[in-house]
Amino acid sequence: MPIKHCPDPATLMTCAAGSQPEALCAVVISHLSLCKTCMDEVVRMEMIGTALLAQIEPATTTVSAPARVTRAPFQQDTLLYDGTPSEIPSPLRAAVGHEIDVLQWHSVSDGVSSCRVPMSPEAQGELILVKLEPGVELPERQYEGEELLLVLRGTCVRDGASLERGDYAEFYDGTAHGISASETAGCIVLIAYERLPHQISRPGQRQVA
């Protein structure tokens, strides 16, 4: 199924510049590993940035050329779209392995499980995999900073819109929103928080038709 929901150009440009926080970067590069269209666009942006910087005299700038900054444990050298069958995006495999079903899932509430993805010691925010049973809704959250989401399995419903594998969503500072699994299939999503959110409703609530 084709990917319908992708990062906006500003997010891709930030990725190309290598200036995203670690947790957010992990979600974006995971999307790139699944979406050839976005991967090609980031490569194009990197080439343009490198060409522009090459025209600037070295004595007039200290800015480095765009680079894929390595942030353990994510493998940005595996950023290229690979199309492999593993449900774990290639940039995350060094951190969590290749098999999504054998991860150490921890029950959060009825129908909700999570698996924290390790990040480097200095990283801020949080990066987690979340598994929702059919019809289960995550708590509505209000937060500061960005939140990014990538669907890895099943169907996720975000504010009435259905998202499938590879689809991406981003939420901005000071907003509240709802995320749930469809009534017919559960879902697994990768979520990055720039800063930890505040829960404002009960987790594990099932949708009411």
KABEL-V50563 format. One record per residue. N is the residue number from 1. RES is the residue in three letters. PHI is phi in whole degrees, 0 to 359 (none if undefined). PSI is psi as a letter, one per 20 degrees, with the letter a starting at -180 (none if undefined). NEAR is the number of other ideal C-beta (glycine too) atoms within 12 Angstrom. Layout:
n=(N:N)
res=(RES:RES)
phi=(PHI:PHI)
psi=(PSI:PSI)
near=(NEAR:NEAR)
//
This chain:
n=(1:2:3:4:5:6:7:8:9:10:11:12:13:14:15:16:17:18:19:20:21:22:23:24:25:26:27:28:29:30:31:32:33:34:35:36:37:38:39:40:41:42:43:44:45:46:47:48:49:50:51:52:53:54:55:56:57:58:59:60:61:62:63:64:65:66:67:68:69:70:71:72:73:74:75:76:77:78:79:80:81:82:83:84:85:86:87:88:89:90:91:92:93:94:95:96:97:98:99:100:101:102:103:104:105:106:107:108:109:110:111:112:113:114:115:116:117:118:119:120:121:122:123:124:125:126:127:128:129:130:131:132:133:134:135:136:137:138:139:140:141:142:143:144:145:146:147:148:149:150:151:152:153:154:155:156:157:158:159:160:161:162:163:164:165:166:167:168:169:170:171:172:173:174:175:176:177:178:179:180:181:182:183:184:185:186:187:188:189:190:191:192:193:194:195:196:197:198:199:200:201:202:203:204:205:206:207:208:209)
res=(MET:PRO:ILE:LYS:HIS:CYS:PRO:ASP:PRO:ALA:THR:LEU:MET:THR:CYS:ALA:ALA:GLY:SER:GLN:PRO:GLU:ALA:LEU:CYS:ALA:VAL:VAL:ILE:SER:HIS:LEU:SER:LEU:CYS:LYS:THR:CYS:MET:ASP:GLU:VAL:VAL:ARG:MET:GLU:MET:ILE:GLY:THR:ALA:LEU:LEU:ALA:GLN:ILE:GLU:PRO:ALA:THR:THR:THR:VAL:SER:ALA:PRO:ALA:ARG:VAL:THR:ARG:ALA:PRO:PHE:GLN:GLN:ASP:THR:LEU:LEU:TYR:ASP:GLY:THR:PRO:SER:GLU:ILE:PRO:SER:PRO:LEU:ARG:ALA:ALA:VAL:GLY:HIS:GLU:ILE:ASP:VAL:LEU:GLN:TRP:HIS:SER:VAL:SER:ASP:GLY:VAL:SER:SER:CYS:ARG:VAL:PRO:MET:SER:PRO:GLU:ALA:GLN:GLY:GLU:LEU:ILE:LEU:VAL:LYS:LEU:GLU:PRO:GLY:VAL:GLU:LEU:PRO:GLU:ARG:GLN:TYR:GLU:GLY:GLU:GLU:LEU:LEU:LEU:VAL:LEU:ARG:GLY:THR:CYS:VAL:ARG:ASP:GLY:ALA:SER:LEU:GLU:ARG:GLY:ASP:TYR:ALA:GLU:PHE:TYR:ASP:GLY:THR:ALA:HIS:GLY:ILE:SER:ALA:SER:GLU:THR:ALA:GLY:CYS:ILE:VAL:LEU:ILE:ALA:TYR:GLU:ARG:LEU:PRO:HIS:GLN:ILE:SER:ARG:PRO:GLY:GLN:ARG:GLN:VAL:ALA)
phi=(none:293:282:254:243:234:299:284:303:296:293:297:293:297:297:299:280:71:246:276:302:303:297:294:302:299:290:295:290:294:298:300:292:255:236:295:299:290:299:298:293:294:300:298:297:298:295:296:298:296:295:294:292:293:276:268:298:305:288:259:210:243:283:281:295:307:212:276:289:279:235:301:265:278:259:286:286:257:295:303:307:244:64:285:285:300:283:277:301:304:294:264:294:294:271:233:92:258:249:287:281:262:293:276:280:245:291:261:194:302:85:233:231:219:220:285:266:294:234:292:303:274:291:255:78:208:229:221:263:235:249:243:286:307:79:270:247:290:298:293:230:235:207:249:88:271:228:241:223:225:277:253:207:76:237:251:251:240:49:91:261:273:242:250:307:90:289:235:219:227:233:249:311:81:260:237:199:241:228:213:272:294:291:261:211:285:209:235:231:259:234:242:248:294:222:296:277:257:281:235:206:290:284:76:286:275:294:254:291)
psi=(p:q:p:h:o:r:q:r:h:h:g:h:h:h:g:h:i:k:j:q:q:g:g:h:g:h:g:g:h:g:g:h:i:i:o:h:g:h:g:h:g:g:g:g:g:g:g:g:g:g:g:g:h:h:i:p:p:h:i:i:q:j:p:q:q:p:q:n:p:p:o:q:j:q:n:i:i:k:h:p:p:h:k:q:i:p:i:p:q:h:i:i:h:h:h:i:a:i:o:h:i:j:r:n:p:p:p:g:a:o:j:p:q:q:o:p:p:q:r:q:h:i:q:r:b:q:o:q:p:p:p:p:r:p:j:p:p:q:q:p:q:p:r:q:a:q:p:q:q:p:p:h:q:b:p:p:p:o:l:i:p:p:p:a:p:i:q:q:q:q:q:r:p:j:r:q:r:q:p:r:q:r:h:i:q:a:q:p:q:p:p:p:p:g:q:p:r:p:p:j:r:p:r:j:p:q:q:p:none)
near=(14:13:26:17:29:30:38:20:15:18:31:33:23:26:42:36:27:28:22:36:30:35:39:39:42:48:47:48:47:49:46:42:38:42:33:21:22:35:35:19:27:38:23:19:28:26:17:20:27:21:14:16:21:15:13:16:9:12:6:9:13:10:17:16:23:27:20:30:24:19:30:19:23:40:26:31:19:26:36:24:26:23:15:16:13:25:32:36:47:32:41:41:26:22:32:35:22:18:15:30:19:13:28:18:22:15:16:24:23:16:26:34:30:27:32:25:39:25:28:21:10:11:27:22:31:32:42:37:41:47:37:44:30:21:25:33:34:40:26:23:30:23:28:20:27:33:41:43:44:50:44:39:30:32:28:41:33:34:19:13:21:25:35:28:33:37:36:43:38:34:30:19:16:16:21:22:29:28:38:40:36:29:21:15:23:28:42:36:46:50:44:45:37:29:22:20:31:17:20:16:20:18:27:26:24:23:22:8:8)
//
